[in-house]
Amino acid sequence: MCDNRHMRPFGTSKQLARRRQRALDLLRHGQRVALAAKQIGTTPQSVRRWRRESQSPKGKSGGRAPGRPSRLSASQLQRLLRALKRGAFAYSYAEDYWTLDRIADLIWGLFRVRYRSSSVWYMLQRLDWSCQKPQRRGLGRDDEAVAHWKRYLWPHIKKVAGVGRNPDFTR
């Protein structure tokens, strides 16, 4: 037998908000809790909770965002951003890029707060940071020689080899 008491009701967040508002309107018009609950298809306990939340100073719409609150304060997040902008070299890493594990270590070093790498990812998304893949380059790379090759040698090779021509096309 299926127990539906602990399942989220069907509908979008807006639809469920309208449902809560309808129950609160019924209560304002003098309807009893049990009758209002039966009319909208929920439990009296839910209607009482909605009424209590609507009477609190913040109310349901003015409350905090869903999910677990951040363990870092706003000032700590700003300090973290400044540290990240300094670069990984500033924190003795051999390459100047940040990984989730490195950022988690940085958070631990600065604030003594543990974060898993997946949680660091969500935090960075909230801070409008995106994932960047470091560009790999050879240590002995000569950018001027590469530019010369692209400008003068590659067009000649293309012309001689017939690169870009369709081999299946015959006249």
C-alpha positions as CSV (number, residue, x, y, z in Angstrom):
1,M,0.0,0.0,0.0
2,C,1.4,3.4,-1.0
3,D,1.5,6.2,1.6
4,N,1.2,9.6,-0.2
5,R,1.4,11.7,3.0
6,H,5.1,12.5,2.6
7,M,5.1,13.1,-1.2
8,R,5.3,16.6,-2.8
9,P,2.0,17.4,-4.4
10,F,1.9,17.6,-8.2
11,G,2.2,21.0,-9.8
12,T,4.7,23.8,-10.5
13,S,5.9,26.1,-7.7
14,K,3.5,28.8,-9.0
15,Q,0.5,26.4,-9.0
16,L,1.3,25.3,-5.4
17,A,1.7,28.9,-4.3
18,R,-1.8,29.7,-5.7
19,R,-3.1,26.6,-3.8
20,R,-1.7,28.0,-0.6
21,Q,-3.0,31.4,-1.3
22,R,-6.5,30.0,-2.0
23,A,-6.4,28.2,1.4
24,L,-5.4,31.4,3.2
25,D,-8.2,33.3,1.4
26,L,-10.7,30.7,2.6
27,L,-9.4,31.2,6.2
28,R,-9.7,35.0,5.9
29,H,-13.3,34.6,4.9
30,G,-14.1,32.7,8.0
31,Q,-13.7,29.1,6.8
32,R,-12.6,26.6,9.4
33,V,-9.1,25.0,8.9
34,A,-10.5,21.4,8.4
35,L,-13.0,22.6,5.8
36,A,-10.5,24.7,3.9
37,A,-8.1,21.8,3.8
38,K,-10.7,19.4,2.5
39,Q,-11.8,21.9,-0.1
40,I,-8.3,22.3,-1.6
41,G,-7.3,18.7,-1.1
42,T,-4.7,18.9,1.6
43,T,-4.3,18.2,5.3
44,P,-5.4,20.6,8.1
45,Q,-1.8,20.5,9.4
46,S,-0.6,22.0,6.1
47,V,-3.2,24.7,6.2
48,R,-2.2,25.6,9.8
49,R,1.5,25.7,8.8
50,W,0.7,28.0,5.8
51,R,-1.2,30.3,8.0
52,R,1.6,30.4,10.6
53,E,4.2,31.1,7.8
54,S,2.0,33.9,6.3
55,Q,1.8,35.6,9.7
56,S,5.5,35.5,10.3
57,P,7.4,38.8,9.5
58,K,9.1,37.4,6.4
59,G,6.2,35.3,5.1
60,K,6.7,32.5,2.6
61,S,7.6,34.7,-0.4
62,G,10.1,36.8,1.5
63,G,12.0,34.0,3.1
64,R,15.4,32.7,2.3
65,A,16.3,30.8,-0.9
66,P,15.7,27.0,-0.9
67,G,18.5,24.7,0.0
68,R,21.0,24.6,2.8
69,P,22.4,28.0,3.8
70,S,26.0,28.7,2.9
71,R,28.5,28.1,5.7
72,L,30.5,31.1,4.6
73,S,29.2,34.6,5.3
74,A,29.0,37.3,2.6
75,S,32.2,38.9,3.7
76,Q,34.0,35.5,3.7
77,L,32.7,34.9,0.1
78,Q,34.1,38.3,-0.9
79,R,37.5,37.4,0.7
80,L,37.4,34.1,-1.2
81,L,36.8,35.8,-4.5
82,R,39.7,38.2,-3.9
83,A,41.9,35.1,-3.1
84,L,40.8,33.3,-6.2
85,K,41.6,36.4,-8.4
86,R,45.1,36.4,-7.1
87,G,45.6,33.1,-8.9
88,A,46.8,29.7,-7.9
89,F,50.5,30.7,-8.2
90,A,50.0,32.9,-5.2
91,Y,49.1,29.8,-3.1
92,S,52.2,27.8,-4.2
93,Y,50.6,25.7,-7.0
94,A,52.8,24.8,-9.9
95,E,50.2,25.7,-12.5
96,D,48.1,28.9,-12.4
97,Y,44.6,27.4,-12.6
98,W,42.0,26.5,-10.0
99,T,40.5,23.0,-9.5
100,L,37.5,22.3,-7.3
101,D,39.8,20.4,-4.9
102,R,42.3,23.3,-4.8
103,I,39.5,25.8,-4.0
104,A,38.2,23.4,-1.3
105,D,41.7,23.4,0.2
106,L,41.9,27.2,0.0
107,I,38.5,27.5,1.8
108,W,39.8,25.2,4.5
109,G,43.1,27.2,4.8
110,L,41.3,30.6,5.0
111,F,38.2,29.8,7.0
112,R,38.6,26.3,8.5
113,V,35.4,25.2,6.8
114,R,35.2,21.9,4.9
115,Y,33.6,21.8,1.5
116,R,33.3,18.8,-0.9
117,S,34.3,19.6,-4.5
118,S,30.6,19.3,-5.6
119,S,29.6,21.9,-3.1
120,V,32.4,24.1,-4.2
121,W,31.0,23.8,-7.7
122,Y,27.6,25.0,-6.6
123,M,29.1,27.9,-4.7
124,L,31.1,29.0,-7.7
125,Q,28.0,28.9,-9.8
126,R,26.2,31.2,-7.3
127,L,29.2,33.5,-7.5
128,D,28.9,33.6,-11.4
129,W,32.2,31.8,-11.9
130,S,32.3,29.2,-14.8
131,C,34.4,26.2,-15.6
132,Q,37.4,26.9,-17.7
133,K,39.7,24.3,-19.3
134,P,43.3,25.3,-19.2
135,Q,45.0,25.6,-22.6
136,R,47.9,23.2,-22.9
137,R,51.0,24.5,-24.6
138,G,54.5,23.1,-25.0
139,L,57.2,24.5,-22.8
140,G,59.5,25.1,-25.8
141,R,56.8,26.7,-27.9
142,D,57.9,29.6,-30.1
143,D,54.8,31.7,-30.9
144,E,56.6,33.7,-33.6
145,A,57.6,30.5,-35.4
146,V,54.1,29.2,-35.2
147,A,52.7,32.4,-36.6
148,H,55.2,32.3,-39.5
149,W,54.3,28.7,-40.3
150,K,50.6,29.5,-40.3
151,R,51.1,32.6,-42.5
152,Y,53.6,31.4,-45.1
153,L,54.1,27.6,-45.0
154,W,50.6,26.2,-44.3
155,P,48.9,27.9,-47.3
156,H,51.6,26.5,-49.6
157,I,51.1,23.0,-48.2
158,K,47.4,23.3,-48.6
159,K,47.7,24.4,-52.2
160,V,50.2,21.6,-53.2
161,A,48.3,18.8,-51.3
162,G,44.9,19.9,-52.5
163,V,43.4,20.2,-49.0
164,G,39.9,21.4,-49.2
165,R,39.1,19.9,-52.6
166,N,36.4,17.2,-52.7
167,P,38.2,14.0,-54.0
168,D,34.8,12.5,-55.0
169,F,34.0,15.3,-57.4
170,T,35.2,14.7,-61.0
171,R,34.7,16.9,-64.0
